Amino acid sequence: MMRTEYCGLVSRKHLQESVTLCGWVHRRRDHGGVIFIDLRDREGLVQVVCDPDRPEMFKIAEKIRNEFVLKVTGKVRHRPEGTVNPDLISGEVEVLAHDIEILNCCLAPPFQLDDDNLSETTRLTHRVIDLRREQMQKNLRLRYKVVMAVRKFLDAHGFLDIETPMLTKSTPEGARDYLVPSRIYPGQFFALPQSPQLFKQLLMIAGFDRYYQITKCFRDEDLRADRQPEFTQIDVETSFLNEVEITGLMEELICNLFKEVMRVELPKPFPRLSYQEAMSRYGSDKPDLRVPLALTELTDLMKAVEFKVFRSAAELSDGRIAALRIPNGGALTRKDIDDYTAYVAIYGAKGLAYIKVNEKAKGVEGLQSPILKFLPASVIKAILERTAAENGDLIFFGADRAKIVNDSLSALREKIGHDKDFAEPGWKPLWVTDFPMFEWNEEEKRWDPLHHPFTSPKDGHESFLDSDPSKAYAKAYDMVLNGWEIGGGSVRIHREEVQSKVFRALNIGQDEARQKFGFLLDALQYGAPPHGGIAFGLDRIVALIAGAESIRDVIAFPKTQRAQCLLTQAPSPVDEKQLRELHIRLRREETIKS
């Protein structure tokens, strides 16, 4: 071996020993003829002292620059009094260099590793150097610990790690597929998996009653801070467990993970909210429960008022009017209110009406708002009662289609909650349950699955699949942590006739269903057991634990928000020969001649 110890693990126990270390030069300092080198590897730093008493070694040390790769042999000794660094394992000792070998030189790095003001473009373009930074090293080691904790728990509970195909059939599962052309079968394509959903169901039918896989998934969709075109999923499926048993086991998994990795005890059992409750109280199916603020329903109150903004929203079939009370919000300035108005506009809100409660006892006279003159005294009184407003509070209003109101007020709730220190510290997990089976696609005038088309309806709701899909609810559940959905799952359909009903509700005809899902429909008729599962977003979980702003900070080589790899410059063109082998001809836009 080239080394006898990691740099960052050299400590008091090595005193007076000779060690051989390999690593990168983190910093080089020349102090009056004595050269100090902070040598770094994955475990941390150690201070190396180069004394001019060894002229040949010292001559080499003078040539050394940051990020050179070195092999150092030397003797471990105490650091001089007053120079101990208690933050390092190696902080009590230093290595007196006897021999130094430069294993490789380094060009001037594109940035200093301790520079915290780097653009993401710079970091991702030079990702190899970026990954040397202490925070990125910590993040990826944390990711490893999370993965190992998950594997350890699932292995202990009888789950088998089984691989499923990366090249599969294109099936409609919500997002666009990444397609892979077949050279052997002209004009035909594989798809990269959006998830292993169908294969893990087939594994249940095959008799592997507890499966898991930590696997890549691919979705060609619009990206956000918590999305990537390729991401990693902790995929789990079980047979012969109901939704309470599945969620209970997965709750135990996450609690164990936090205990193992963070030494944190999550509150048990996790609270449960139905989808309808979550949307009503928080405007979101992934609410951040650290923020205690909640919405108040006012739609029914506003159907008879003259104020057009409120009444027209109340009369919409999918309209909603809701209020958000901010305790002591009367202290907000006009500029604060304008800033929050601009913020909710991002979510489609056309404005942000408000009422300041100065002196509640004075009735309307004790309130302040441009909208008061449009509202009857009885409605104002009801608003104050429903919101439980007190002196000094401020009430914000949202009035529009329910989606816009929910999106804007839920975002405002969390922003104000964190801006104004309403948010409680710690971890606030919950389960969101009882989702509708479908959501109406206004553009295409059809029902879409809220999760995916393989989710089982609640017992007794099978008849709604034919008569009224809007009334059908699912055995589905999402795990939410601090406002992030970290996992989602359901009990699956295990009978062919129910699966076929769902396809019909989704306007997937018999021929199309047979073409796209024939293998599943056939398998369901060969003794499919009751089964269900969940998929956790590994990247999201690690990002949460790491306190990262984006999942890109916990992925070794991520894509940008435009789905590009700046390091390798992918995607990139391929030559004509490759295209011909794949039976592909590119459409080229004709040059418009002037």
C-alpha positions as CSV (number, residue, x, y, z in Angstrom):
1,M,0.0,0.0,0.0
2,M,1.2,3.5,-0.8
3,R,0.0,4.8,2.6
4,T,-0.2,3.6,6.2
5,E,-3.1,5.9,7.3
6,Y,-5.6,8.5,6.1
7,C,-4.5,12.1,6.7
8,G,-7.5,13.1,8.7
9,L,-7.2,10.1,11.0
10,V,-3.6,10.8,12.2
11,S,-3.9,11.4,16.0
12,R,-2.3,11.1,19.4
13,K,-2.2,7.3,19.1
14,H,0.4,7.7,16.3
15,L,2.8,9.8,18.3
16,Q,6.4,9.0,17.6
17,E,5.4,6.7,14.8
18,S,6.5,6.9,11.2
19,V,3.5,7.3,8.8
20,T,3.2,7.4,5.1
21,L,0.3,9.6,3.8
22,C,-1.2,10.4,0.4
23,G,-3.4,13.3,-0.4
24,W,-3.9,16.7,-1.9
25,V,-2.2,20.0,-0.8
26,H,-5.0,22.0,0.8
27,R,-2.8,24.9,1.7
28,R,1.0,25.6,1.7
29,R,2.5,28.2,4.0
30,D,6.1,29.4,4.2
31,H,6.9,30.7,7.7
32,G,10.5,32.0,7.8
33,G,12.1,29.1,6.1
34,V,9.9,26.4,7.5
35,I,7.2,25.2,5.1
36,F,3.8,24.0,6.4
37,I,1.6,21.9,4.2
38,D,-2.0,21.1,5.1
39,L,-2.4,17.7,3.4
40,R,-6.0,16.6,2.7
41,D,-7.8,13.4,1.9
42,R,-11.4,12.2,2.3
43,E,-11.0,11.9,6.1
44,G,-9.7,15.4,6.6
45,L,-6.5,17.4,7.1
46,V,-3.2,16.9,8.8
47,Q,-0.4,19.5,9.2
48,V,2.9,18.5,7.6
49,V,6.1,20.3,8.6
50,C,9.0,20.6,6.1
51,D,12.3,21.5,7.8
52,P,15.2,22.9,5.8
53,D,17.5,20.5,7.7
54,R,16.6,18.0,5.0
55,P,17.7,19.9,1.9
56,E,16.6,17.5,-0.8
57,M,13.1,17.1,0.7
58,F,12.9,20.9,1.3
59,K,13.8,21.6,-2.3
60,I,10.8,19.5,-3.4
61,A,8.6,21.3,-0.8
62,E,9.4,24.7,-2.3
63,K,8.0,23.6,-5.7
64,I,4.7,22.4,-4.2
65,R,1.5,24.3,-4.9
66,N,-2.2,23.9,-3.9
67,E,-3.9,20.7,-5.1
68,F,-0.7,18.9,-5.9
69,V,-0.9,15.2,-5.1
70,L,1.8,14.1,-2.6
71,K,3.1,11.1,-0.9
72,V,4.6,12.1,2.5
73,T,6.6,9.9,4.9
74,G,7.4,11.4,8.3
75,K,7.3,11.2,12.1
76,V,4.2,12.1,14.1
77,R,4.9,14.6,16.9
78,H,3.0,17.0,19.2
79,R,2.1,20.4,17.8
80,P,3.8,23.3,19.6
81,E,1.9,24.8,22.5
82,G,-0.8,27.2,21.4
83,T,-1.2,25.8,17.9
84,V,-3.6,22.9,18.8
85,N,-6.8,22.7,16.6
86,P,-9.6,21.1,18.6
87,D,-11.8,20.9,15.5
88,L,-9.6,18.3,13.8
89,I,-8.9,14.7,14.8
90,S,-5.3,15.5,13.8
91,G,-5.4,18.8,15.6
92,E,-3.0,17.8,18.4
93,V,-0.3,16.5,16.2
94,E,1.7,17.3,13.1
95,V,3.9,15.2,10.8
96,L,7.6,16.1,10.4
97,A,8.3,15.3,6.8
98,H,11.3,13.0,6.1
99,D,10.5,12.4,2.5
100,I,8.1,14.0,0.0
101,E,7.2,12.6,-3.5
102,I,5.1,14.6,-5.9
103,L,2.7,12.1,-7.4
104,N,1.1,14.7,-9.7
105,C,1.1,18.4,-10.3
106,C,-2.0,20.6,-10.6
107,L,-2.9,23.5,-12.8
108,A,-4.1,26.6,-11.0
109,P,-7.6,25.5,-9.8
110,P,-10.5,27.4,-11.3
111,F,-11.5,28.5,-7.8
112,Q,-10.4,28.2,-4.2
113,L,-11.9,25.3,-2.3
114,D,-12.9,27.5,0.6
115,D,-14.8,30.0,-1.6
116,D,-18.4,29.9,-0.6
117,N,-19.6,32.4,-3.2
118,L,-19.4,30.3,-6.3
119,S,-22.1,30.2,-9.0
120,E,-23.7,26.9,-9.7
121,T,-22.6,27.1,-13.3
122,T,-18.9,27.3,-12.2
123,R,-19.4,24.5,-9.7
124,L,-21.0,22.1,-12.1
125,T,-18.6,22.9,-15.0
126,H,-15.7,22.1,-12.7
127,R,-17.6,19.4,-10.7
128,V,-14.5,17.3,-10.1
129,I,-12.8,20.2,-8.2
130,D,-16.1,21.2,-6.5
131,L,-16.4,17.6,-5.1
132,R,-13.1,18.1,-3.3
133,R,-14.8,20.8,-1.1
134,E,-15.4,19.8,2.5
135,Q,-19.2,20.3,2.3
136,M,-19.5,18.2,-0.8
137,Q,-17.4,15.4,0.7
138,K,-19.6,15.5,3.8
139,N,-22.8,15.4,1.6
140,L,-21.7,12.3,-0.3
141,R,-20.5,10.5,2.8
142,L,-23.9,11.3,4.4
143,R,-25.6,9.9,1.3
144,Y,-23.6,6.7,1.7
145,K,-24.6,6.4,5.4
146,V,-28.3,6.9,4.5
147,V,-28.2,4.2,1.9
148,M,-26.5,1.8,4.3
149,A,-29.0,2.5,7.1
150,V,-31.9,1.8,4.7
151,R,-30.3,-1.4,3.4
152,K,-29.6,-2.6,7.0
153,F,-33.2,-2.0,8.1
154,L,-34.8,-3.6,5.0
155,D,-32.5,-6.6,5.1
156,A,-33.4,-7.1,8.8
157,H,-37.1,-7.1,7.9
158,G,-36.9,-9.8,5.2
159,F,-36.7,-7.6,2.1
160,L,-34.8,-8.9,-1.0
161,D,-32.8,-6.5,-3.2
162,I,-33.9,-7.4,-6.7
163,E,-32.8,-5.6,-9.9
164,T,-35.4,-4.7,-12.5
165,P,-34.7,-3.7,-16.2
166,M,-33.3,-0.3,-17.3
167,L,-34.5,-1.0,-20.9
168,T,-38.2,-1.5,-20.8
169,K,-41.5,-0.7,-22.5
170,S,-42.8,2.8,-22.9
171,T,-46.0,3.0,-20.7
172,P,-47.9,6.1,-19.7
173,E,-47.0,6.9,-16.1
174,G,-47.4,10.6,-15.9
175,A,-44.1,12.1,-17.3
176,R,-42.5,11.9,-20.7
177,D,-40.2,8.9,-21.2
178,Y,-36.6,8.9,-22.2
179,L,-36.6,6.7,-25.3
180,V,-33.8,4.5,-26.5
181,P,-33.8,3.5,-30.2
182,S,-33.3,-0.2,-31.1
183,R,-30.6,-0.9,-33.7
184,I,-31.9,-4.5,-34.2
185,Y,-35.6,-3.5,-34.5
186,P,-35.8,-0.5,-36.8
187,G,-38.4,2.1,-35.7
188,Q,-38.9,0.5,-32.3
189,F,-37.8,1.9,-29.0
190,F,-37.1,1.0,-25.4
191,A,-37.9,3.4,-22.6
192,L,-35.8,4.2,-19.5
193,P,-38.0,3.5,-16.5
194,Q,-39.9,6.3,-14.8
195,S,-40.0,3.9,-11.9
196,P,-39.9,0.1,-11.4
197,Q,-43.6,0.2,-10.7
198,L,-44.9,-2.6,-13.0
199,F,-41.9,-4.9,-12.5
200,K,-42.2,-4.7,-8.7
201,Q,-45.9,-5.6,-9.0
202,L,-44.9,-8.6,-11.2
203,L,-42.4,-9.6,-8.5
204,M,-45.2,-9.7,-6.0
205,I,-47.2,-11.9,-8.4
206,A,-44.1,-14.1,-8.8
207,G,-44.0,-14.7,-5.0
208,F,-41.2,-12.5,-3.8
209,D,-43.3,-11.0,-1.1
210,R,-40.8,-8.3,0.1
211,Y,-38.8,-6.5,-2.5
212,Y,-36.6,-3.4,-2.4
213,Q,-34.3,-1.7,-4.8
214,I,-32.2,1.6,-4.6
215,T,-32.4,2.4,-8.3
216,K,-32.2,5.2,-10.9
217,C,-35.4,6.5,-12.5
218,F,-35.7,8.8,-15.5
219,R,-38.4,11.4,-16.3
220,D,-38.2,13.9,-19.1
221,E,-40.2,16.6,-17.4
222,D,-40.0,20.3,-16.4
223,L,-37.3,20.7,-13.7
224,R,-37.3,22.4,-10.4
225,A,-34.8,22.6,-7.5
226,D,-36.0,19.3,-6.2
227,R,-36.2,17.5,-9.6
228,Q,-33.6,15.8,-11.9
229,P,-34.1,14.0,-15.2
230,E,-32.4,11.1,-13.5
231,F,-32.9,10.5,-9.8
232,T,-32.6,7.8,-7.2
233,Q,-35.5,6.0,-5.6
234,I,-35.7,3.7,-2.6
235,D,-38.3,1.4,-4.1
236,V,-40.3,-1.0,-1.8
237,E,-43.1,-3.4,-2.3
238,T,-44.8,-6.0,0.0
239,S,-47.5,-8.6,-0.2
240,F,-50.3,-9.4,2.3
241,L,-50.1,-6.1,4.2
242,N,-52.8,-3.5,4.2
243,E,-52.2,0.3,4.0
244,V,-52.0,0.8,7.8
245,E,-49.4,-2.0,8.1
246,I,-47.3,-0.8,5.1
247,T,-47.3,2.8,6.4
248,G,-46.4,1.6,9.9
249,L,-43.4,-0.4,8.6
250,M,-42.2,2.5,6.4
251,E,-42.6,4.9,9.3
252,E,-40.3,2.6,11.4
253,L,-37.8,2.7,8.5
254,I,-37.6,6.5,8.4
255,C,-37.4,6.7,12.2
256,N,-34.6,4.2,12.3
257,L,-32.8,6.1,9.5
258,F,-32.9,9.4,11.4
259,K,-31.8,7.7,14.6
260,E,-28.9,5.9,12.9
261,V,-27.6,8.8,10.8
262,M,-28.5,11.9,12.8
263,R,-29.1,10.6,16.3
264,V,-32.6,12.2,16.1
265,E,-35.8,10.7,17.5
266,L,-38.7,11.5,15.2
267,P,-42.1,11.9,16.9
268,K,-44.1,8.7,16.7
269,P,-46.6,7.9,15.5
270,F,-46.6,10.3,12.6
271,P,-49.8,12.5,12.4
272,R,-52.2,11.7,9.6
273,L,-54.1,14.1,7.5
274,S,-56.6,13.3,4.8
275,Y,-55.9,14.9,1.4
276,Q,-59.0,17.0,1.8
277,E,-58.0,18.2,5.3
278,A,-54.5,19.1,4.1
279,M,-55.8,21.1,1.2
280,S,-58.5,22.8,3.3
281,R,-56.2,23.8,6.2
282,Y,-52.9,24.3,4.4
283,G,-53.7,24.6,0.7
284,S,-51.1,21.9,0.0
285,D,-50.8,18.1,0.1
286,K,-47.3,18.4,1.5
287,P,-47.6,21.1,4.2
288,D,-44.7,22.2,6.4
289,L,-46.1,21.5,9.8
290,R,-43.3,23.5,11.4
291,V,-45.4,26.5,10.5
292,P,-48.5,26.6,12.7
293,L,-50.4,29.1,10.5
294,A,-53.5,27.7,8.8
295,L,-56.1,28.7,6.2
296,T,-59.8,29.5,7.0
297,E,-62.6,28.6,4.5
298,L,-64.8,31.5,3.5
299,T,-66.2,30.4,0.2
300,D,-69.8,29.9,1.5
301,L,-69.7,33.4,3.2
302,M,-69.0,35.2,-0.1
303,K,-71.7,33.9,-2.4
304,A,-74.0,36.8,-1.5
305,V,-71.6,39.7,-1.2
306,E,-71.5,42.6,-3.6
307,F,-67.7,42.6,-3.8
308,K,-67.2,41.2,-7.3
309,V,-63.7,39.7,-6.7
310,F,-65.0,37.6,-3.9
311,R,-68.5,36.7,-5.3
312,S,-67.3,35.7,-8.7
313,A,-64.7,33.3,-7.2
314,A,-67.4,31.9,-4.9
315,E,-69.7,31.2,-7.8
316,L,-67.1,29.3,-9.8
317,S,-67.6,25.5,-9.8
318,D,-63.9,25.1,-8.8
319,G,-63.6,28.4,-6.9
320,R,-62.3,29.1,-3.4
321,I,-62.0,32.0,-1.0
322,A,-59.8,31.4,2.0
323,A,-58.1,33.6,4.6
324,L,-54.7,33.4,6.3
325,R,-54.5,35.1,9.7
326,I,-51.0,36.4,10.6
327,P,-50.7,36.9,14.4
328,N,-49.3,40.4,15.1
329,G,-49.3,40.9,11.3
330,G,-50.5,44.5,11.7
331,A,-46.9,45.4,12.1
332,L,-46.3,44.6,8.5
333,T,-45.4,47.7,6.4
334,R,-47.0,48.6,3.1
335,K,-43.8,47.5,1.5
336,D,-44.0,44.1,3.2
337,I,-47.6,43.7,1.9
338,D,-46.5,44.8,-1.6
339,D,-43.6,42.3,-1.6
340,Y,-45.9,39.4,-0.5
341,T,-48.4,40.4,-3.2
342,A,-45.7,40.2,-5.8
343,Y,-44.6,36.8,-4.3
344,V,-48.1,35.2,-4.7
345,A,-48.3,36.5,-8.2
346,I,-45.7,33.9,-9.1
347,Y,-48.5,31.3,-8.3
348,G,-51.1,33.0,-10.4
349,A,-52.8,35.2,-7.8
350,K,-54.1,38.4,-9.2
351,G,-53.8,40.3,-5.9
352,L,-53.7,39.9,-2.2
353,A,-56.5,41.6,-0.3
354,Y,-56.1,42.1,3.5
355,I,-57.7,43.4,6.7
356,K,-55.7,44.8,9.6
357,V,-57.3,44.3,13.0
358,N,-56.5,47.4,15.1
359,E,-59.2,47.4,17.7
360,K,-61.6,44.4,17.4
361,A,-64.0,45.8,20.0
362,K,-64.8,48.7,17.8
363,G,-66.2,46.5,15.0
364,V,-65.6,47.8,11.5
365,E,-64.3,51.1,12.8
366,G,-61.4,49.2,14.4
367,L,-60.3,47.6,11.2
368,Q,-58.2,48.9,8.3
369,S,-58.5,47.8,4.7
370,P,-59.5,49.0,1.2
371,I,-62.1,46.2,0.9
372,L,-64.1,47.0,4.0
373,K,-66.5,49.2,2.1
374,F,-67.5,46.3,-0.1
375,L,-68.4,43.9,2.7
376,P,-71.5,43.8,4.9
377,A,-70.9,44.2,8.6
378,S,-72.3,40.7,9.2
379,V,-69.7,39.1,6.8
380,I,-66.9,41.1,8.4
381,K,-68.0,39.8,11.8
382,A,-68.1,36.3,10.5
383,I,-64.6,36.6,9.1
384,L,-63.2,37.8,12.4
385,E,-65.0,34.9,14.2
386,R,-63.9,32.2,11.8
387,T,-60.3,33.3,11.7
388,A,-60.2,34.0,15.5
389,A,-58.5,37.3,14.8
390,E,-57.2,39.4,17.7
391,N,-55.9,43.0,18.0
392,G,-52.8,43.5,16.0
393,D,-53.4,40.6,13.6
394,L,-53.6,40.8,9.8
395,I,-55.8,38.7,7.6
396,F,-54.8,37.9,4.0
397,F,-57.4,36.7,1.5
398,G,-57.1,34.5,-1.6
399,A,-60.0,34.4,-4.1
400,D,-59.8,32.6,-7.4
401,R,-59.9,29.1,-8.8
402,A,-59.1,26.6,-5.9
403,K,-55.8,25.6,-7.4
404,I,-54.5,29.2,-7.6
405,V,-55.8,30.0,-4.1
406,N,-54.2,26.9,-2.7
407,D,-50.9,27.3,-4.4
408,S,-50.5,31.0,-3.6
409,L,-51.7,30.9,0.1
410,S,-49.8,27.7,0.9
411,A,-46.6,29.3,-0.4
412,L,-47.4,32.5,1.4
413,R,-48.1,30.6,4.6
414,E,-44.7,29.0,4.6
415,K,-42.8,32.1,3.5
416,I,-44.3,34.3,6.2
417,G,-43.9,31.4,8.7
418,H,-40.2,31.3,8.1
419,D,-39.7,35.0,7.4
420,K,-41.4,36.1,10.7
421,D,-40.2,33.3,12.9
422,F,-43.4,31.4,13.3
423,A,-41.7,28.2,12.2
424,E,-40.9,25.7,15.0
425,P,-37.5,24.0,15.0
426,G,-36.9,20.3,14.4
427,W,-38.6,17.7,12.2
428,K,-42.3,17.5,11.5
429,P,-43.3,14.3,9.6
430,L,-46.8,13.3,8.6
431,W,-48.8,11.0,6.4
432,V,-51.2,12.4,3.9
433,T,-53.8,9.8,3.1
434,D,-57.2,9.3,1.3
435,F,-56.3,10.8,-2.0
436,P,-58.8,11.1,-4.8
437,M,-58.2,8.4,-7.5
438,F,-58.3,10.9,-10.3
439,E,-58.0,14.6,-11.2
440,W,-59.8,16.3,-14.1
441,N,-57.7,17.4,-17.0
442,E,-59.5,20.5,-18.3
443,E,-57.3,20.8,-21.4
444,E,-58.0,17.3,-22.7
445,K,-61.4,16.9,-21.0
446,R,-60.5,13.6,-19.4
447,W,-59.6,12.0,-16.0
448,D,-55.9,11.6,-15.1
449,P,-54.7,9.4,-12.3
450,L,-53.6,11.5,-9.3
451,H,-50.8,9.0,-8.5
452,H,-50.6,6.3,-11.2
453,P,-53.2,4.0,-12.8
454,F,-52.3,1.0,-10.7
455,T,-53.5,2.4,-7.4
456,S,-56.3,0.6,-5.7
457,P,-59.6,2.3,-5.0
458,K,-60.9,2.2,-1.5
459,D,-63.1,-0.7,-0.6
460,G,-66.6,0.0,-1.9
461,H,-65.4,2.7,-4.4
462,E,-65.0,0.3,-7.3
463,S,-68.5,1.1,-8.6
464,F,-67.6,4.8,-8.9
465,L,-65.0,3.9,-11.5
466,D,-67.9,3.4,-13.9
467,S,-70.6,5.8,-12.5
468,D,-68.7,8.9,-11.2
469,P,-64.8,8.8,-11.1
470,S,-64.8,12.0,-9.1
471,K,-66.2,10.2,-6.1
472,A,-63.5,7.4,-6.1
473,Y,-60.9,7.6,-3.5
474,A,-57.6,5.7,-3.4
475,K,-55.7,3.6,-0.9
476,A,-52.8,6.0,-1.4
477,Y,-50.5,7.7,1.1
478,D,-47.6,10.2,0.9
479,M,-45.0,10.7,3.6
480,V,-44.2,14.4,4.1
481,L,-41.3,15.9,6.1
482,N,-40.9,19.6,6.7
483,G,-42.8,20.5,3.6
484,W,-41.2,18.0,1.2
485,E,-42.9,14.9,-0.1
486,I,-40.2,12.3,0.6
487,G,-42.2,9.2,-0.3
488,G,-45.4,8.2,-2.0
489,G,-47.2,4.9,-2.3
490,S,-50.4,2.9,-2.3
491,V,-52.0,-0.4,-2.1
492,R,-52.1,-1.7,-5.7
493,I,-54.9,-3.2,-7.8
494,H,-54.5,-7.0,-7.7
495,R,-57.6,-8.0,-9.7
496,E,-57.7,-7.7,-13.5
497,E,-61.4,-6.6,-13.6
498,V,-60.7,-3.6,-11.3
499,Q,-57.6,-2.7,-13.3
500,S,-59.6,-2.8,-16.5
501,K,-62.2,-0.5,-14.9
502,V,-59.5,2.0,-14.0
503,F,-58.2,2.0,-17.6
504,R,-61.7,2.6,-18.9
505,A,-62.2,5.5,-16.5
506,L,-58.9,7.0,-17.8
507,N,-60.3,6.7,-21.4
508,I,-57.9,3.9,-22.2
509,G,-59.8,1.6,-24.5
510,Q,-59.5,-2.2,-24.4
511,D,-57.2,-2.4,-27.5
512,E,-54.9,0.3,-26.1
513,A,-54.8,-1.3,-22.7
514,R,-54.0,-4.7,-24.2
515,Q,-51.2,-3.2,-26.3
516,K,-49.6,-1.2,-23.5
517,F,-50.4,-3.3,-20.4
518,G,-51.3,-6.7,-21.7
519,F,-48.5,-8.4,-19.8
520,L,-49.8,-6.9,-16.5
521,L,-53.4,-7.7,-17.2
522,D,-52.4,-11.3,-17.9
523,A,-50.3,-11.6,-14.8
524,L,-53.1,-10.3,-12.6
525,Q,-55.1,-13.3,-13.6
526,Y,-52.5,-15.8,-12.4
527,G,-53.1,-15.6,-8.7
528,A,-51.9,-12.0,-7.9
529,P,-51.8,-11.5,-4.1
530,P,-52.9,-8.3,-2.4
531,H,-49.9,-6.0,-2.5
532,G,-48.7,-2.5,-2.0
533,G,-45.6,-0.4,-1.5
534,I,-43.9,3.0,-1.6
535,A,-41.1,4.8,-3.2
536,F,-38.9,7.3,-1.3
537,G,-36.8,10.0,-3.0
538,L,-33.3,9.3,-1.8
539,D,-32.0,12.6,-3.1
540,R,-34.6,14.5,-1.3
541,I,-34.1,12.7,2.0
542,V,-30.3,13.3,1.9
543,A,-30.8,17.0,0.9
544,L,-33.2,17.5,3.8
545,I,-30.8,15.9,6.3
546,A,-27.8,17.8,4.9
547,G,-29.7,21.1,4.9
548,A,-28.9,21.5,1.2
549,E,-30.8,24.1,-0.8
550,S,-31.0,21.7,-3.8
551,I,-30.8,18.0,-4.4
552,R,-28.0,18.9,-6.9
553,D,-25.8,19.3,-3.8
554,V,-26.2,15.7,-2.7
555,I,-25.7,14.1,-6.2
556,A,-22.2,13.5,-7.4
557,F,-22.7,14.5,-11.0
558,P,-26.1,16.2,-11.4
559,K,-27.8,17.9,-14.3
560,T,-28.7,21.5,-14.4
561,Q,-32.3,22.8,-14.4
562,R,-32.1,22.7,-18.2
563,A,-31.2,18.9,-18.0
564,Q,-27.6,19.4,-19.1
565,C,-24.4,18.1,-17.7
566,L,-22.0,21.0,-17.8
567,L,-19.0,18.8,-16.9
568,T,-19.3,16.4,-19.9
569,Q,-21.4,18.8,-22.1
570,A,-24.2,16.2,-22.4
571,P,-26.5,16.0,-24.3
572,S,-24.4,16.3,-27.4
573,P,-24.7,15.5,-31.1
574,V,-23.7,12.1,-32.5
575,D,-22.2,11.3,-35.8
576,E,-24.2,10.3,-38.9
577,K,-22.9,6.7,-38.8
578,Q,-24.4,6.1,-35.4
579,L,-27.7,7.6,-36.5
580,R,-27.8,5.4,-39.6
581,E,-27.2,2.3,-37.5
582,L,-30.2,3.3,-35.3
583,H,-32.3,4.0,-38.4
584,I,-32.7,7.6,-37.3
585,R,-32.8,10.7,-39.6
586,L,-32.8,14.1,-38.0
587,R,-35.3,16.7,-39.1
588,R,-33.3,19.8,-40.1
589,E,-35.1,23.1,-40.3
590,E,-34.8,24.5,-43.8
591,T,-32.8,27.6,-44.1
592,I,-35.1,30.5,-45.0
593,K,-33.6,32.3,-47.9
594,S,-34.1,36.0,-48.0
